[in-house]
Amino acid sequence: MTVGELGEFGIIARITARLSRGTGSGPGVLLGPGDDAAIVAAPGGRVVATTDVLLEGRHFRRDWSPPYDIGRKAAAQNLADVVAMGARPTALLFGFGVPGDTAVDWVEALCDGLRDECAEVSASVAGGDVVGADSVLLAVTALGALDGPPITRSGARPGDVVAVCGRLGHAAAGLDLLSRGLIEPADLVGAHRRPRPPYAAALRARELGATAMLDVSDGLVQDLGHLAEASGVRVEVEGAAVPGPPVPEGRVMALTGGEDHAFAATFPPVAALPAEWQVIGTVVAGKPGVTVDGRSYGPAGWDHFRRPKP
């Protein structure tokens, strides 16, 4: 059966039923799908909100990624942004554009991915909208609750250390393999299809004294550049300390590749960091920017309007 055969309200009913399986509504969702709008709790009186758009052919290809992984990826890149602010994700909303000839089971698998990624952080898909489209489009909004001060990009200070947790360059390596018609090594291809943000480690960053933090989505050097600009500091990265994938261009991919959704943060130099955080550099006074082994490095990341579509 296709989406067109089922109809708008039929597919909405199937999606809603799919999302309610397993964990159901998380503790932050007071009223989920089925009404004119969802109701989400905000215990601290503050809501962290972020949104992303995923377009078929730009962010994913259906011949490269199964629908379940596309759903996980769509949720992960938004949930990671909430966590990067030091907030607990509570709910996700998604707008879904889909061709009428798309199989219903493809849509259901995508929804399973959205739901299961949210379950990683005890969040829920609270609602959304479905429209007909020429290609698949996902517009995702994630909400979160703050239990303390937000961790912004503007808090880094000279003397801080720079550390990362999570994989870097693996998604870029997977994209390179798929672009060349290869599907091995499977772990690298899988990294492109479905990121695995280290949510738990990032959620403990405030306890460790993090002064600034961000989600690495467009490349480590480029994203650290945003942190440096916001904080008015210079970030000095030691290239050999940056973990990368086991491929010939792994170091370059670790510095410039996006979509792994690792986290980069700055900490006071006296902070005792657990093994999941790897120190890769320092923060110094100076003109805002990033150097790698003492030299400027760029342009060094993803820009929708600088690079052609993959």
C-alpha positions in Angstrom: 0.0 0.0 0.0 1.2 3.5 -0.8 0.8 6.8 1.0 -1.5 8.0 -1.8 -3.7 5.0 -1.5 -4.0 5.4 2.3 -4.7 9.1 2.1 -3.7 12.0 4.3 -5.7 11.1 7.4 -5.0 7.4 7.0 -1.3 8.0 7.0 -1.5 10.4 10.0 -3.4 7.7 11.9 -0.7 5.1 11.0 2.1 7.4 12.0 0.4 8.3 15.3 -0.1 4.7 16.2 3.5 3.9 15.3 4.9 6.6 17.5 2.9 5.5 20.5 4.4 2.1 20.5 7.2 1.1 22.9 8.0 4.0 25.2 4.9 6.0 24.4 4.9 9.6 25.6 7.9 10.6 27.6 7.6 12.4 30.9 8.0 15.8 29.3 5.0 15.4 27.0 1.6 16.1 28.7 -0.5 15.7 25.5 0.9 14.0 22.4 -0.3 13.5 18.8 -4.0 13.7 18.1 -5.2 17.2 19.0 -4.6 20.6 17.4 -1.3 20.9 19.2 0.8 19.1 21.7 1.4 20.2 25.3 5.0 19.9 26.6 6.0 20.4 30.2 8.6 23.1 31.1 9.4 22.4 34.8 12.1 25.1 34.9 10.1 27.7 33.0 12.6 27.7 30.1 12.4 25.8 26.8 15.3 25.1 24.6 14.2 24.9 20.9 16.0 24.0 17.7 15.0 23.1 14.2 16.6 21.4 11.1 15.4 20.5 7.6 16.5 17.3 5.9 16.0 17.1 2.1 16.2 14.0 0.0 19.3 14.2 -2.2 20.9 16.7 0.0 21.0 15.1 3.5 20.2 11.5 2.6 19.5 9.2 -0.3 16.9 6.5 -0.2 19.1 4.2 -2.2 21.9 4.6 0.4 20.0 4.7 3.7 17.1 2.6 4.9 14.1 4.6 6.3 14.8 3.5 9.9 18.3 5.1 9.8 16.9 8.2 8.1 14.5 8.6 11.0 17.3 8.1 13.6 19.5 10.6 11.8 16.7 13.2 11.6 16.0 13.0 15.3 19.7 12.8 16.3 20.9 15.9 14.7 18.2 17.9 16.5 18.4 16.2 19.9 22.2 16.7 19.8 21.7 20.5 19.4 19.4 20.5 22.5 22.0 18.5 24.5 24.8 20.8 23.4 23.0 23.6 25.3 23.1 21.6 28.5 19.4 20.8 28.2 17.4 17.5 28.5 15.5 16.8 25.3 11.7 16.4 26.0 9.9 16.4 22.7 10.3 16.4 19.0 7.9 17.7 16.3 8.3 16.9 12.6 6.8 18.1 9.4 6.9 15.4 6.7 6.7 15.9 3.0 6.4 12.6 1.1 5.5 11.5 -2.5 2.1 9.8 -2.8 3.7 6.6 -4.3 5.8 6.0 -1.3 5.2 2.7 0.4 3.4 3.0 3.8 5.9 0.5 5.4 8.7 2.9 4.4 7.0 5.7 6.3 6.4 3.4 9.3 10.1 2.4 9.4 11.1 6.1 9.3 8.8 6.8 12.2 10.2 3.9 14.2 13.6 5.5 13.8 12.4 8.9 15.0 10.7 7.2 18.0 13.7 5.0 18.9 16.2 7.9 18.7 14.0 10.0 21.0 13.9 7.0 23.4 17.7 7.3 23.8 17.2 10.5 25.8 13.7 9.8 27.2 12.0 12.2 24.8 9.0 11.6 22.6 7.7 12.6 19.2 4.8 14.9 20.3 3.3 15.6 16.9 3.7 17.0 13.4 2.2 17.4 10.0 2.2 15.5 6.7 1.9 16.9 3.2 2.4 15.6 -0.3 5.7 16.4 -2.0 7.8 15.6 -5.0 10.6 14.2 -2.8 11.0 13.3 0.9 11.4 16.4 3.2 11.7 16.3 7.0 11.4 19.5 9.0 12.2 18.6 12.6 12.0 20.7 15.8 13.3 19.5 19.1 12.5 20.9 22.5 14.4 20.6 25.8 14.3 21.6 29.4 17.1 23.3 31.4 18.0 22.1 34.8 20.6 24.8 35.3 22.4 27.6 33.3 22.6 26.9 29.6 26.0 26.0 28.2 26.4 28.4 25.3 29.2 29.0 22.7 30.2 32.2 24.3 31.6 31.0 27.6 35.1 29.9 26.6 38.0 31.7 28.4 41.8 31.9 27.8 43.4 29.0 29.7 40.5 26.6 29.1 41.2 23.2 27.5 39.3 22.1 24.4 37.9 18.5 24.5 35.7 16.3 22.3 33.6 13.3 22.9 32.2 11.0 20.2 33.3 10.1 16.7 34.8 12.6 14.3 35.2 12.1 10.5 33.4 8.7 10.5 30.3 10.0 8.7 32.5 11.8 6.1 34.4 8.5 5.5 31.1 6.7 5.1 29.9 9.3 2.6 33.1 8.9 0.7 32.7 5.2 0.5 29.1 5.3 -0.7 30.0 8.0 -3.2 32.5 5.5 -4.7 29.9 2.7 -4.8 31.4 0.9 -1.7 29.5 -0.5 1.3 32.5 -1.6 3.4 33.8 -1.1 6.1 30.3 -1.4 7.4 30.9 0.7 10.5 32.0 3.7 8.5 29.0 3.4 6.1 26.8 3.1 9.1 28.2 6.2 10.6 27.0 8.2 7.6 23.6 6.5 7.6 23.0 6.9 11.4 25.0 9.2 13.7 25.5 8.1 17.3 25.8 11.2 19.5 27.2 10.6 23.0 24.2 12.2 24.7 25.0 10.9 28.2 28.5 12.2 28.2 27.5 15.6 26.9 24.7 15.8 29.5 27.3 15.5 32.2 29.4 18.3 30.8 27.9 20.9 33.2 28.9 18.8 36.2 32.5 18.7 34.8 32.6 22.5 34.7 32.1 23.1 30.9 32.3 26.7 30.0 31.1 26.4 26.4 29.9 23.5 24.2 28.5 22.8 20.8 27.4 19.9 18.6 29.9 19.1 15.8 27.7 19.0 12.8 29.5 20.9 10.0 33.1 20.0 10.8 35.3 20.3 13.9 37.4 23.3 12.8 34.5 25.2 11.4 32.3 24.6 14.4 35.1 25.5 16.8 35.4 28.7 14.8 31.8 29.6 15.8 32.7 29.0 19.4 35.8 31.1 19.1 33.9 34.0 17.5 31.1 33.8 20.1 33.6 33.8 23.0 36.1 36.3 21.5 39.0 33.9 21.8 41.4 31.8 19.7 41.3 28.0 19.7 44.6 26.2 19.2 44.1 22.5 18.1 46.8 19.9 18.2 46.2 17.9 15.1 47.6 14.6 16.3 45.3 14.6 19.3 42.1 14.7 17.2 40.6 11.2 16.9 39.7 10.1 13.3 38.6 7.2 11.2 41.1 4.5 10.1 41.4 5.6 6.5 44.2 7.4 4.6 42.5 10.8 4.9 41.1 10.2 8.3 42.8 13.2 10.0 41.4 15.6 7.4 38.0 14.0 7.7 38.1 14.4 11.5 38.9 18.1 11.2 36.5 18.9 8.4 33.8 16.2 8.2 30.3 16.8 9.5 27.3 14.8 10.6 28.9 12.7 13.3 27.3 14.9 16.0 30.1 14.6 18.4 30.4 17.3 21.0 33.2 19.8 21.6 33.5 21.7 24.8 35.8 23.9 26.8 36.7 23.2 30.4 38.8 25.0 33.1 42.3 23.5 33.0 41.9 22.0 36.5 38.8 20.0 35.4 39.2 16.3 35.9 37.7 14.9 32.6 36.7 11.3 32.2 38.1 9.1 29.4 35.2 9.8 27.1 36.4 13.4 26.8 39.6 13.7 24.8 41.6 17.0 25.2 42.6 18.3 21.7 43.7 21.8 22.3 43.6 25.0 24.4 41.9 28.4 24.4 44.1 31.5 24.2 43.7 35.2 24.0 43.9 36.7 20.5 42.0 37.4 17.4 39.0 34.9 17.2 39.7 31.9 15.1 41.1 28.4 15.0 44.5 27.1 14.3 45.7 23.5 13.8 49.3 22.9 14.8 49.8 26.7 14.8 48.4 27.3 11.3 45.0 28.6 10.1 42.9 25.8 8.6 40.1 26.5 6.2 37.6 26.7 4.6 37.2 23.6 6.7 33.6 22.3 6.9 30.2 22.0 5.3 28.4 25.0 3.8 25.2 24.4 1.8 26.1 27.3 -0.5 29.8 26.7 -0.9 29.8 23.1 -1.9 27.8 21.3 -4.6 25.2 18.7 -3.6 26.9 15.3 -2.9 
